[in-house]
Amino acid sequence: MFSIFAIIVQDCQSLLLSLPNVKVHFVKQSTNRLADVIARFSRSFSDHTICETNAPAIMLDILYFKC
C-alpha cells in the first residue's frame, strides 16, 4: 500500500515524463538564493505578485548586486 505522499510523487514523475521539453535540476538552496527569497516572500503577498515597487530590500540587493 502506498502513502499519499508516494502517490503524489509518482503522479509528478509521470507528468514530468510526459513533458519531453521539461528538465528538472537540483540546485542547492544556498546557490539559488534569489529564488529562495522570492518563494519565501511571495507567500506574504495576497496576490502572490512581487514587483520592484513592493519587493523586500534583501531581494533587490541580491538581484542588483549579486546576479
ChimeraX attribute file (.defattr): number of C-alpha atoms within 10 A of each C-alpha:
attribute: neighborCount
match mode: 1-to-1
recipient: residues
	/A:1	5
	/A:2	7
	/A:3	8
	/A:4	9
	/A:5	9
	/A:6	11
	/A:7	12
	/A:8	12
	/A:9	12
	/A:10	12
	/A:11	12
	/A:12	12
	/A:13	11
	/A:14	11
	/A:15	11
	/A:16	14
	/A:17	12
	/A:18	10
	/A:19	9
	/A:20	8
	/A:21	7
	/A:22	8
	/A:23	8
	/A:24	6
	/A:25	5
	/A:26	5
	/A:27	8
	/A:28	9
	/A:29	11
	/A:30	9
	/A:31	9
	/A:32	10
	/A:33	15
	/A:34	19
	/A:35	12
	/A:36	15
	/A:37	15
	/A:38	17
	/A:39	12
	/A:40	10
	/A:41	15
	/A:42	15
	/A:43	11
	/A:44	11
	/A:45	11
	/A:46	7
	/A:47	8
	/A:48	11
	/A:49	13
	/A:50	15
	/A:51	8
	/A:52	9
	/A:53	6
	/A:54	10
	/A:55	15
	/A:56	14
	/A:57	10
	/A:58	11
	/A:59	18
	/A:60	15
	/A:61	12
	/A:62	13
	/A:63	12
	/A:64	8
	/A:65	7
	/A:66	9
	/A:67	7
